[in-house]
Amino acid sequence: MVSKVPLSELQDRMKSFIHLMDNANPQWEMSIIISKINLYYFTGTMQDGMMVIPRGGEPILFVRRSYERALEESLFPIIRPMTSYRDAAGLFGKIPDTVYLETEIVPLAMYQRLQKYFPFSVAKPADAQLAAIRAVKSPYELALMKQAGEIHRRILEERVPGLLREGMSEAGLAGALFPVMLEEGHHGVARFGMFDTEIALGHIAFGESSIYPTAFNGPGGNYGMSPAVPFIGSRERKLAKGDLVFIDLACGVDGYQTDKTMTYMFGKPLPEKVIDIHKRCVQVQFDIAGMLKPGAIPGDIYNTVMGGLDEEFLENFMGFGNRRVKFLGHGTGLLVDELPVIADGFTDPLQEGMVFAVEPKKGIQNVGMVGIENTFLVAAAGGQCITGDNPGLIPVY
C-alpha cells in the first residue's frame, strides 16, 4: 500500500513557493526544479525528471524514469513522460531569458544540457525560497517527524545498551544497529545536503575515535572503515571497559528525519570531571531549547549562549583542537542539515513549525566527545523535544 502525500499538502507547498518567489523576484517567469528531494517535496514522488513552474501557468512534472511509478505514488495534478529535455521544452512557447534554478545543486553538465533545450540566457537561484518554505513544517510533516523522534528515542535510549558487548568493533556495532533501526520503523537512509556527503548511519565511535579528524561538518569524529570509506566505524577499534560510546544518528519516517546523539559509559563510570563537563553540555542544550520561540533570532541565540561560556569550557567546545564548528544547532527535515542554523549571521526570526537539532558537545583528550543532541520543535513556551529526555552517559555495566 503506497502512502501518498495528500494533494492539499502539495497544493499548499506550491502556493507558498510561488508567493515567496513573487515577493523576492517580482519579475520571475519560470522556475525549474531538478533535485529529487525538492521533487518529492512538491510532488510526493522521487523520480528522475524535472518540474517546470511557469508563472501564471500550471506546474508540470516531467518524468524520465519511472513514469509508471510516479503515477502510482503521486497525487500531483499534471505528470508527463519525457525521454529528454526536448520533450519538456516542446510544451512551452518562448522560454524566458531568465530561469530560476537550484543553483546549489544542479551540476554544470546538467545545466548545459538543460540550457540546450531551454535556451535561457541567465540562471538565478531559487535556493533561498526553497529553503525558506521547507524550513517551516506543516502539521502533516510535523506528525512524521514526531514519529521519527519516538523511534529515535527507543533506538538510542532503550535498544542500544543491549547491543554493546566487550570486544565488539565500531563496525560491528553499526552492523548490529542497522537492522534494529529498520525493525523499529526507520526509513533506512540518512540524507544530507552537504555537498558530496555519504553517510550510512551517522557517527558510531568508541572513546578517542569520536574526536578523530573528519571532513564532516559537525563536532564529532569517527575513524571510519578506511580512508576510502571514512564513516560507518572502524573494524579495528574494539570496545573496552571504561570506554565512552558516542552515537550520533539520523532516523526518519517517510523521508522526514530527526537528529539525535546519545552517549554511554561502558563497563565502568567515566571520571567525575568528564561527567561534570557532559552535564554542563546538557544544561546548554536546555538553555538553547528555552530560546526556541517564534520571533527569536538564531544569531542572537548563538551569541548569547557562546558569550555566557567561560574560556576553559570553550576550549574544545563544539569540536576538538582546531576542528570546531561555528554553530550550536541546525534545521532538519527532508535533509538532516537544513536551514536555518543556530549560528552567527542568521537573522530571520524563528517561526512556529520550524524544527532544530540542538547539539552542544565538547571534546576531551583521551576520552572522546561528550555532550548531547536532540530535535526540538519551535513553540511559544520554548523548544519541544521530540527525541527523548535521557541526559546521556547511560551506564552499561
C-alpha positions as a Markdown table, in Angstrom:
| # | Residue | x | y | z |
|---|---|---|---|---|
| 1 | Met | 0.0 | 0.0 | 0.0 |
| 2 | Val | 1.6 | 3.3 | -1.1 |
| 3 | Ser | 1.5 | 6.1 | 1.4 |
| 4 | Lys | 0.7 | 9.2 | -0.6 |
| 5 | Val | 1.4 | 12.8 | 0.3 |
| 6 | Pro | -2.1 | 14.5 | 0.4 |
| 7 | Leu | -3.0 | 16.7 | -2.6 |
| 8 | Ser | -3.8 | 19.6 | -0.3 |
| 9 | Glu | -0.3 | 19.4 | 1.2 |
| 10 | Leu | 1.2 | 19.5 | -2.3 |
| 11 | Gln | -1.0 | 22.4 | -3.3 |
| 12 | Asp | -0.2 | 24.4 | -0.2 |
| 13 | Arg | 3.6 | 23.9 | -0.8 |
| 14 | Met | 3.4 | 25.1 | -4.4 |
| 15 | Lys | 1.3 | 28.2 | -3.4 |
| 16 | Ser | 3.8 | 29.1 | -0.7 |
| 17 | Phe | 6.7 | 28.8 | -3.1 |
| 18 | Ile | 5.1 | 31.0 | -5.7 |
| 19 | His | 4.2 | 33.5 | -3.0 |
| 20 | Leu | 7.9 | 33.6 | -1.9 |
| 21 | Met | 9.1 | 33.9 | -5.5 |
| 22 | Asp | 6.7 | 36.8 | -6.2 |
| 23 | Asn | 8.0 | 38.7 | -3.2 |
| 24 | Ala | 11.7 | 38.0 | -3.7 |
| 25 | Asn | 11.8 | 38.2 | -7.5 |
| 26 | Pro | 8.8 | 40.2 | -8.8 |
| 27 | Gln | 9.9 | 39.7 | -12.5 |
| 28 | Trp | 10.3 | 36.0 | -12.4 |
| 29 | Glu | 8.7 | 34.0 | -15.2 |
| 30 | Met | 9.8 | 30.4 | -14.8 |
| 31 | Ser | 11.5 | 28.1 | -12.3 |
| 32 | Ile | 12.8 | 24.6 | -12.9 |
| 33 | Ile | 13.2 | 22.0 | -10.1 |
| 34 | Ile | 15.5 | 19.0 | -10.7 |
| 35 | Ser | 16.7 | 17.6 | -7.3 |
| 36 | Lys | 15.0 | 14.5 | -6.1 |
| 37 | Ile | 14.4 | 15.9 | -2.6 |
| 38 | Asn | 12.6 | 19.0 | -3.9 |
| 39 | Leu | 10.7 | 17.0 | -6.5 |
| 40 | Tyr | 9.5 | 14.8 | -3.6 |
| 41 | Tyr | 8.6 | 17.8 | -1.6 |
| 42 | Phe | 6.4 | 19.3 | -4.3 |
| 43 | Thr | 5.0 | 16.1 | -5.9 |
| 44 | Gly | 5.2 | 13.2 | -3.4 |
| 45 | Thr | 7.4 | 11.1 | -5.7 |
| 46 | Met | 11.2 | 10.9 | -6.1 |
| 47 | Gln | 11.8 | 10.0 | -9.8 |
| 48 | Asp | 14.3 | 11.0 | -12.4 |
| 49 | Gly | 13.0 | 14.1 | -14.1 |
| 50 | Met | 12.2 | 17.7 | -13.7 |
| 51 | Met | 9.4 | 20.1 | -12.7 |
| 52 | Val | 8.7 | 23.2 | -14.7 |
| 53 | Ile | 6.8 | 26.0 | -12.9 |
| 54 | Pro | 5.7 | 28.7 | -15.3 |
| 55 | Arg | 4.5 | 31.9 | -13.6 |
| 56 | Gly | 0.7 | 32.1 | -14.0 |
| 57 | Gly | 0.6 | 28.6 | -15.5 |
| 58 | Glu | 0.2 | 25.0 | -14.2 |
| 59 | Pro | 3.4 | 23.3 | -12.9 |
| 60 | Ile | 4.2 | 20.1 | -14.8 |
| 61 | Leu | 6.2 | 17.2 | -13.5 |
| 62 | Phe | 8.2 | 15.6 | -16.3 |
| 63 | Val | 9.4 | 12.0 | -15.6 |
| 64 | Arg | 12.2 | 10.2 | -17.4 |
| 65 | Arg | 12.1 | 7.1 | -15.1 |
| 66 | Ser | 9.8 | 5.8 | -13.8 |
| 67 | Tyr | 6.7 | 7.4 | -15.2 |
| 68 | Glu | 4.5 | 4.5 | -14.1 |
| 69 | Arg | 5.8 | 4.7 | -10.6 |
| 70 | Ala | 5.2 | 8.5 | -10.5 |
| 71 | Leu | 1.6 | 7.9 | -11.5 |
| 72 | Glu | 1.2 | 5.3 | -8.8 |
| 73 | Glu | 2.8 | 7.3 | -6.0 |
| 74 | Ser | 1.9 | 10.9 | -6.7 |
| 75 | Leu | -1.3 | 12.9 | -6.4 |
| 76 | Phe | 0.4 | 15.8 | -8.3 |
| 77 | Pro | -2.1 | 17.0 | -10.9 |
| 78 | Ile | 0.0 | 17.1 | -14.1 |
| 79 | Ile | 2.6 | 14.4 | -14.7 |
| 80 | Arg | 4.1 | 13.8 | -18.2 |
| 81 | Pro | 6.6 | 11.3 | -19.5 |
| 82 | Met | 9.8 | 12.5 | -21.2 |
| 83 | Thr | 12.8 | 10.9 | -22.8 |
| 84 | Ser | 14.9 | 14.2 | -22.9 |
| 85 | Tyr | 14.6 | 17.8 | -22.0 |
| 86 | Arg | 13.5 | 18.4 | -25.6 |
| 87 | Asp | 10.1 | 16.7 | -24.8 |
| 88 | Ala | 9.5 | 19.1 | -21.9 |
| 89 | Ala | 10.6 | 22.2 | -23.8 |
| 90 | Gly | 8.3 | 21.4 | -26.6 |
| 91 | Leu | 5.2 | 22.0 | -24.4 |
| 92 | Phe | 6.2 | 25.6 | -23.8 |
| 93 | Gly | 6.4 | 28.6 | -26.1 |
| 94 | Lys | 9.1 | 31.2 | -25.8 |
| 95 | Ile | 11.4 | 30.4 | -22.9 |
| 96 | Pro | 12.1 | 33.4 | -20.7 |
| 97 | Asp | 15.5 | 35.0 | -20.7 |
| 98 | Thr | 16.0 | 34.3 | -17.0 |
| 99 | Val | 15.1 | 31.0 | -15.3 |
| 100 | Tyr | 15.3 | 30.2 | -11.6 |
| 101 | Leu | 17.1 | 27.0 | -10.6 |
| 102 | Glu | 18.5 | 25.1 | -7.6 |
| 103 | Thr | 22.0 | 26.6 | -8.2 |
| 104 | Glu | 23.4 | 25.0 | -5.1 |
| 105 | Ile | 22.5 | 21.5 | -6.5 |
| 106 | Val | 22.5 | 21.5 | -10.3 |
| 107 | Pro | 25.9 | 20.5 | -11.7 |
| 108 | Leu | 27.4 | 22.3 | -14.7 |
| 109 | Ala | 27.0 | 19.5 | -17.2 |
| 110 | Met | 23.3 | 19.1 | -16.4 |
| 111 | Tyr | 22.9 | 22.9 | -16.6 |
| 112 | Gln | 24.4 | 22.9 | -20.0 |
| 113 | Arg | 22.2 | 20.1 | -21.2 |
| 114 | Leu | 19.1 | 21.8 | -19.9 |
| 115 | Gln | 20.1 | 25.1 | -21.5 |
| 116 | Lys | 20.4 | 23.4 | -24.9 |
| 117 | Tyr | 16.7 | 22.8 | -24.9 |
| 118 | Phe | 15.5 | 25.6 | -22.6 |
| 119 | Pro | 17.6 | 28.4 | -24.2 |
| 120 | Phe | 17.6 | 30.9 | -21.3 |
| 121 | Ser | 20.5 | 33.3 | -21.0 |
| 122 | Val | 20.6 | 33.8 | -17.3 |
| 123 | Ala | 20.2 | 31.4 | -14.4 |
| 124 | Lys | 19.3 | 32.8 | -11.0 |
| 125 | Pro | 18.9 | 31.0 | -7.7 |
| 126 | Ala | 15.6 | 29.8 | -6.2 |
| 127 | Asp | 17.6 | 28.2 | -3.4 |
| 128 | Ala | 16.6 | 30.7 | -0.7 |
| 129 | Gln | 12.9 | 30.4 | -1.4 |
| 130 | Leu | 13.1 | 26.6 | -1.4 |
| 131 | Ala | 15.0 | 26.6 | 1.9 |
| 132 | Ala | 12.6 | 29.0 | 3.5 |
| 133 | Ile | 9.4 | 27.1 | 2.6 |
| 134 | Arg | 10.9 | 23.8 | 3.7 |
| 135 | Ala | 12.1 | 25.3 | 7.0 |
| 136 | Val | 8.5 | 25.7 | 8.2 |
| 137 | Lys | 6.9 | 22.3 | 8.6 |
| 138 | Ser | 3.1 | 21.7 | 8.2 |
| 139 | Pro | 1.1 | 19.6 | 10.7 |
| 140 | Tyr | 1.5 | 16.7 | 8.2 |
| 141 | Glu | 5.3 | 17.0 | 8.2 |
| 142 | Leu | 5.5 | 17.5 | 12.0 |
| 143 | Ala | 3.5 | 14.4 | 12.6 |
| 144 | Leu | 6.0 | 12.3 | 10.6 |
| 145 | Met | 8.9 | 14.0 | 12.4 |
| 146 | Lys | 7.3 | 13.2 | 15.8 |
| 147 | Gln | 7.0 | 9.5 | 14.7 |
| 148 | Ala | 10.7 | 9.6 | 13.7 |
| 149 | Gly | 11.6 | 11.2 | 17.0 |
| 150 | Glu | 9.8 | 8.5 | 19.0 |
| 151 | Ile | 11.6 | 5.7 | 17.0 |
| 152 | His | 14.9 | 7.6 | 17.6 |
| 153 | Arg | 14.2 | 7.7 | 21.3 |
| 154 | Arg | 13.5 | 3.9 | 21.5 |
| 155 | Ile | 16.6 | 3.0 | 19.5 |
| 156 | Leu | 19.2 | 5.2 | 21.3 |
| 157 | Glu | 17.7 | 5.2 | 24.8 |
| 158 | Glu | 16.4 | 1.6 | 25.1 |
| 159 | Arg | 17.8 | -0.6 | 22.4 |
| 160 | Val | 21.5 | 0.4 | 22.1 |
| 161 | Pro | 22.5 | -0.6 | 25.7 |
| 162 | Gly | 21.5 | -4.2 | 24.9 |
| 163 | Leu | 23.7 | -4.3 | 21.8 |
| 164 | Leu | 27.0 | -3.3 | 23.5 |
| 165 | Arg | 29.5 | -6.1 | 24.0 |
| 166 | Glu | 33.1 | -6.0 | 25.2 |
| 167 | Gly | 35.4 | -6.7 | 22.3 |
| 168 | Met | 32.9 | -5.7 | 19.5 |
| 169 | Ser | 34.2 | -3.3 | 16.9 |
| 170 | Glu | 32.6 | 0.0 | 15.9 |
| 171 | Ala | 31.7 | -1.5 | 12.6 |
| 172 | Gly | 30.2 | -4.5 | 14.4 |
| 173 | Leu | 28.0 | -2.2 | 16.4 |
| 174 | Ala | 26.9 | -0.4 | 13.2 |
| 175 | Gly | 26.1 | -3.8 | 11.7 |
| 176 | Ala | 24.1 | -4.8 | 14.7 |
| 177 | Leu | 22.3 | -1.4 | 15.0 |
| 178 | Phe | 21.0 | -1.0 | 11.4 |
| 179 | Pro | 18.5 | -4.0 | 11.5 |
| 180 | Val | 17.3 | -2.8 | 14.9 |
| 181 | Met | 16.6 | 0.6 | 13.3 |
| 182 | Leu | 14.7 | -0.9 | 10.5 |
| 183 | Glu | 12.8 | -3.1 | 12.9 |
| 184 | Glu | 11.7 | 0.0 | 14.9 |
| 185 | Gly | 10.5 | 1.8 | 11.8 |
| 186 | His | 13.4 | 3.8 | 10.4 |
| 187 | His | 13.1 | 4.5 | 6.7 |
| 188 | Gly | 16.6 | 3.2 | 6.0 |
| 189 | Val | 18.7 | 6.1 | 4.9 |
| 190 | Ala | 20.3 | 9.3 | 6.2 |
| 191 | Arg | 20.1 | 12.2 | 3.8 |
| 192 | Phe | 22.4 | 15.3 | 3.9 |
| 193 | Gly | 22.6 | 18.4 | 1.8 |
| 194 | Met | 26.3 | 18.9 | 2.4 |
| 195 | Phe | 28.0 | 18.6 | -1.0 |
| 196 | Asp | 29.2 | 15.1 | -1.9 |
| 197 | Thr | 28.4 | 13.6 | 1.5 |
| 198 | Glu | 28.0 | 9.9 | 2.1 |
| 199 | Ile | 26.6 | 8.8 | 5.5 |
| 200 | Ala | 25.3 | 5.3 | 6.1 |
| 201 | Leu | 24.0 | 5.8 | 9.6 |
| 202 | Gly | 26.0 | 8.6 | 11.4 |
| 203 | His | 28.9 | 8.6 | 13.7 |
| 204 | Ile | 29.5 | 5.5 | 15.8 |
| 205 | Ala | 32.6 | 5.8 | 17.8 |
| 206 | Phe | 34.4 | 4.4 | 20.9 |
| 207 | Gly | 36.5 | 6.7 | 23.0 |
| 208 | Glu | 39.0 | 8.8 | 21.2 |
| 209 | Ser | 37.6 | 7.8 | 17.8 |
| 210 | Ser | 34.8 | 10.4 | 18.5 |
| 211 | Ile | 37.3 | 13.2 | 18.3 |
| 212 | Tyr | 39.3 | 11.9 | 15.3 |
| 213 | Pro | 39.5 | 14.4 | 12.4 |
| 214 | Thr | 36.8 | 14.2 | 9.8 |
| 215 | Ala | 35.6 | 16.1 | 6.8 |
| 216 | Phe | 32.1 | 16.0 | 8.1 |
| 217 | Asn | 30.8 | 19.4 | 9.3 |
| 218 | Gly | 30.0 | 18.5 | 12.8 |
| 219 | Pro | 31.6 | 18.5 | 16.2 |
| 220 | Gly | 32.1 | 14.7 | 16.4 |
| 221 | Gly | 34.6 | 12.5 | 14.7 |
| 222 | Asn | 35.0 | 8.9 | 13.6 |
| 223 | Tyr | 37.8 | 6.6 | 12.4 |
| 224 | Gly | 35.6 | 5.1 | 9.7 |
| 225 | Met | 36.2 | 1.9 | 7.8 |
| 226 | Ser | 39.2 | 3.2 | 5.8 |
| 227 | Pro | 40.4 | 6.4 | 4.0 |
| 228 | Ala | 38.2 | 5.3 | 1.1 |
| 229 | Val | 35.1 | 4.9 | 3.4 |
| 230 | Pro | 35.7 | 7.3 | 6.3 |
| 231 | Phe | 32.4 | 6.6 | 8.0 |
| 232 | Ile | 30.3 | 3.6 | 9.5 |
| 233 | Gly | 33.0 | 2.7 | 12.0 |
| 234 | Ser | 36.4 | 1.0 | 12.4 |
| 235 | Arg | 36.8 | -2.8 | 12.3 |
| 236 | Glu | 39.9 | -2.4 | 14.4 |
| 237 | Arg | 38.7 | -0.2 | 17.3 |
| 238 | Lys | 37.2 | -2.6 | 19.8 |
| 239 | Leu | 35.0 | -1.8 | 22.8 |
| 240 | Ala | 36.7 | -2.0 | 26.2 |
| 241 | Lys | 35.6 | -1.4 | 29.8 |
| 242 | Gly | 35.9 | 2.3 | 30.6 |
| 243 | Asp | 35.1 | 3.5 | 27.1 |
| 244 | Leu | 32.9 | 6.3 | 26.2 |
| 245 | Val | 30.5 | 5.2 | 23.4 |
| 246 | Phe | 29.3 | 8.1 | 21.1 |
| 247 | Ile | 26.5 | 7.5 | 18.7 |
| 248 | Asp | 25.2 | 10.4 | 16.5 |
| 249 | Leu | 22.4 | 9.1 | 14.1 |
| 250 | Ala | 19.7 | 10.3 | 11.9 |
| 251 | Cys | 16.3 | 8.5 | 12.0 |
| 252 | Gly | 13.5 | 9.0 | 9.6 |
| 253 | Val | 9.9 | 8.2 | 8.6 |
| 254 | Asp | 8.6 | 8.7 | 5.0 |
| 255 | Gly | 11.6 | 11.0 | 4.2 |
| 256 | Tyr | 11.5 | 13.2 | 7.4 |
| 257 | Gln | 14.4 | 12.9 | 9.7 |
| 258 | Thr | 15.3 | 13.7 | 13.3 |
| 259 | Asp | 18.8 | 14.0 | 14.6 |
| 260 | Lys | 20.0 | 12.7 | 18.0 |
| 261 | Thr | 23.2 | 11.9 | 19.8 |
| 262 | Met | 23.4 | 9.6 | 22.8 |
| 263 | Thr | 26.5 | 8.7 | 24.9 |
| 264 | Tyr | 27.1 | 5.6 | 27.1 |
| 265 | Met | 29.7 | 4.6 | 29.7 |
| 266 | Phe | 30.7 | 1.1 | 29.1 |
| 267 | Gly | 31.9 | -1.3 | 31.8 |
| 268 | Lys | 32.6 | 1.4 | 34.5 |
| 269 | Pro | 31.9 | 5.1 | 35.1 |
| 270 | Leu | 34.0 | 7.8 | 33.4 |
| 271 | Pro | 35.9 | 10.2 | 35.6 |
| 272 | Glu | 33.8 | 12.6 | 37.6 |
| 273 | Lys | 35.3 | 15.6 | 35.8 |
| 274 | Val | 34.2 | 14.2 | 32.5 |
| 275 | Ile | 30.7 | 13.6 | 33.8 |
| 276 | Asp | 30.5 | 17.2 | 35.0 |
| 277 | Ile | 31.5 | 18.5 | 31.6 |
| 278 | His | 28.9 | 16.4 | 30.0 |
| 279 | Lys | 26.2 | 17.6 | 32.4 |
| 280 | Arg | 27.2 | 21.2 | 31.5 |
| 281 | Cys | 26.7 | 20.4 | 27.8 |
| 282 | Val | 23.2 | 19.1 | 28.7 |
| 283 | Gln | 22.4 | 22.3 | 30.5 |
| 284 | Val | 23.5 | 24.3 | 27.5 |
| 285 | Gln | 21.0 | 22.2 | 25.4 |
| 286 | Phe | 18.2 | 23.1 | 27.8 |
| 287 | Asp | 19.3 | 26.8 | 27.7 |
| 288 | Ile | 19.1 | 26.8 | 23.9 |
| 289 | Ala | 15.8 | 24.9 | 23.8 |
| 290 | Gly | 14.3 | 27.5 | 26.1 |
| 291 | Met | 15.0 | 30.2 | 23.5 |
| 292 | Leu | 13.5 | 28.3 | 20.6 |
| 293 | Lys | 10.4 | 30.6 | 20.4 |
| 294 | Pro | 8.7 | 32.2 | 17.5 |
| 295 | Gly | 10.3 | 35.6 | 16.8 |
| 296 | Ala | 13.7 | 34.7 | 18.3 |
| 297 | Ile | 16.8 | 35.3 | 16.1 |
| 298 | Pro | 19.1 | 32.3 | 15.6 |
| 299 | Gly | 22.2 | 34.5 | 15.6 |
| 300 | Asp | 21.2 | 36.1 | 18.9 |
| 301 | Ile | 20.6 | 32.7 | 20.5 |
| 302 | Tyr | 24.1 | 31.6 | 19.3 |
| 303 | Asn | 25.9 | 34.7 | 20.6 |
| 304 | Thr | 24.0 | 34.8 | 23.9 |
| 305 | Val | 24.9 | 31.2 | 24.6 |
| 306 | Met | 28.5 | 31.4 | 23.5 |
| 307 | Gly | 29.0 | 34.7 | 25.3 |
| 308 | Gly | 27.9 | 33.0 | 28.6 |
| 309 | Leu | 30.6 | 30.3 | 28.5 |
| 310 | Asp | 33.9 | 30.7 | 30.1 |
| 311 | Glu | 37.2 | 30.3 | 28.3 |
| 312 | Glu | 38.1 | 27.0 | 29.9 |
| 313 | Phe | 34.8 | 25.4 | 28.8 |
| 314 | Leu | 35.0 | 27.0 | 25.3 |
| 315 | Glu | 38.3 | 25.1 | 24.7 |
| 316 | Asn | 37.3 | 22.1 | 22.5 |
| 317 | Phe | 33.7 | 23.1 | 22.7 |
| 318 | Met | 31.8 | 22.1 | 19.5 |
| 319 | Gly | 34.7 | 20.1 | 18.3 |
| 320 | Phe | 38.3 | 19.3 | 19.2 |
| 321 | Gly | 41.5 | 21.2 | 18.6 |
| 322 | Asn | 41.2 | 23.5 | 15.6 |
| 323 | Arg | 38.3 | 21.4 | 14.2 |
| 324 | Arg | 35.5 | 23.3 | 15.9 |
| 325 | Val | 32.2 | 24.1 | 14.1 |
| 326 | Lys | 30.6 | 27.5 | 14.4 |
| 327 | Phe | 27.0 | 26.6 | 15.2 |
| 328 | Leu | 25.0 | 25.1 | 18.1 |
| 329 | Gly | 22.2 | 23.6 | 16.1 |
| 330 | His | 20.6 | 23.3 | 12.7 |
| 331 | Gly | 17.3 | 22.8 | 11.0 |
| 332 | Thr | 16.3 | 19.3 | 10.0 |
| 333 | Gly | 13.6 | 17.7 | 7.9 |
| 334 | Leu | 13.9 | 16.0 | 4.5 |
| 335 | Leu | 17.6 | 16.6 | 5.0 |
| 336 | Val | 19.4 | 16.3 | 8.3 |
| 337 | Asp | 21.2 | 19.6 | 7.7 |
| 338 | Glu | 18.6 | 22.1 | 6.7 |
| 339 | Leu | 18.3 | 25.8 | 7.2 |
| 340 | Pro | 18.2 | 27.9 | 9.3 |
| 341 | Val | 21.2 | 27.3 | 11.5 |
| 342 | Ile | 21.7 | 28.5 | 15.1 |
| 343 | Ala | 24.8 | 30.4 | 14.3 |
| 344 | Asp | 26.0 | 34.0 | 14.0 |
| 345 | Gly | 24.7 | 35.8 | 10.9 |
| 346 | Phe | 21.3 | 34.1 | 10.8 |
| 347 | Thr | 18.9 | 36.9 | 11.3 |
| 348 | Asp | 15.5 | 35.8 | 10.1 |
| 349 | Pro | 13.1 | 35.2 | 13.1 |
| 350 | Leu | 12.1 | 31.7 | 14.1 |
| 351 | Gln | 8.6 | 30.6 | 13.2 |
| 352 | Glu | 6.3 | 28.0 | 14.7 |
| 353 | Gly | 6.7 | 24.8 | 12.6 |
| 354 | Met | 10.5 | 25.1 | 12.4 |
| 355 | Val | 12.4 | 22.1 | 13.7 |
| 356 | Phe | 16.0 | 22.2 | 15.1 |
| 357 | Ala | 18.6 | 19.7 | 16.1 |
| 358 | Val | 20.5 | 21.2 | 19.1 |
| 359 | Glu | 23.9 | 19.7 | 19.8 |
| 360 | Pro | 26.2 | 21.2 | 22.4 |
| 361 | Lys | 29.3 | 18.9 | 22.6 |
| 362 | Lys | 32.8 | 19.1 | 23.9 |
| 363 | Gly | 35.9 | 17.0 | 23.0 |
| 364 | Ile | 38.1 | 15.7 | 25.8 |
| 365 | Gln | 41.6 | 14.4 | 25.2 |
| 366 | Asn | 41.9 | 10.6 | 25.6 |
| 367 | Val | 38.2 | 10.3 | 26.4 |
| 368 | Gly | 36.2 | 11.4 | 23.4 |
| 369 | Met | 33.2 | 13.7 | 22.6 |
| 370 | Val | 30.8 | 14.2 | 25.4 |
| 371 | Gly | 27.5 | 16.2 | 25.1 |
| 372 | Ile | 24.1 | 15.6 | 23.6 |
| 373 | Glu | 21.8 | 16.2 | 20.7 |
| 374 | Asn | 18.1 | 16.2 | 20.4 |
| 375 | Thr | 15.5 | 17.5 | 18.0 |
| 376 | Phe | 13.1 | 20.3 | 19.1 |
| 377 | Leu | 10.0 | 21.9 | 17.7 |
| 378 | Val | 9.9 | 25.7 | 17.9 |
| 379 | Ala | 7.0 | 26.5 | 20.3 |
| 380 | Ala | 5.6 | 29.5 | 22.2 |
| 381 | Ala | 6.9 | 28.1 | 25.5 |
| 382 | Gly | 10.3 | 27.2 | 24.1 |
| 383 | Gly | 11.6 | 24.2 | 22.2 |
| 384 | Gln | 9.6 | 21.0 | 22.5 |
| 385 | Cys | 11.8 | 17.9 | 22.4 |
| 386 | Ile | 10.6 | 15.1 | 20.2 |
| 387 | Thr | 13.5 | 12.6 | 20.6 |
| 388 | Gly | 13.5 | 11.8 | 24.3 |
| 389 | Asp | 14.7 | 13.2 | 27.5 |
| 390 | Asn | 17.5 | 10.9 | 28.6 |
| 391 | Pro | 20.5 | 13.2 | 29.5 |
| 392 | Gly | 23.0 | 10.7 | 28.1 |
| 393 | Leu | 26.1 | 8.9 | 29.5 |
| 394 | Ile | 23.8 | 5.9 | 30.0 |
| 395 | Pro | 25.7 | 3.4 | 32.2 |
| 396 | Val | 26.1 | 0.0 | 30.6 |
| 397 | Tyr | 27.9 | -2.2 | 33.2 |
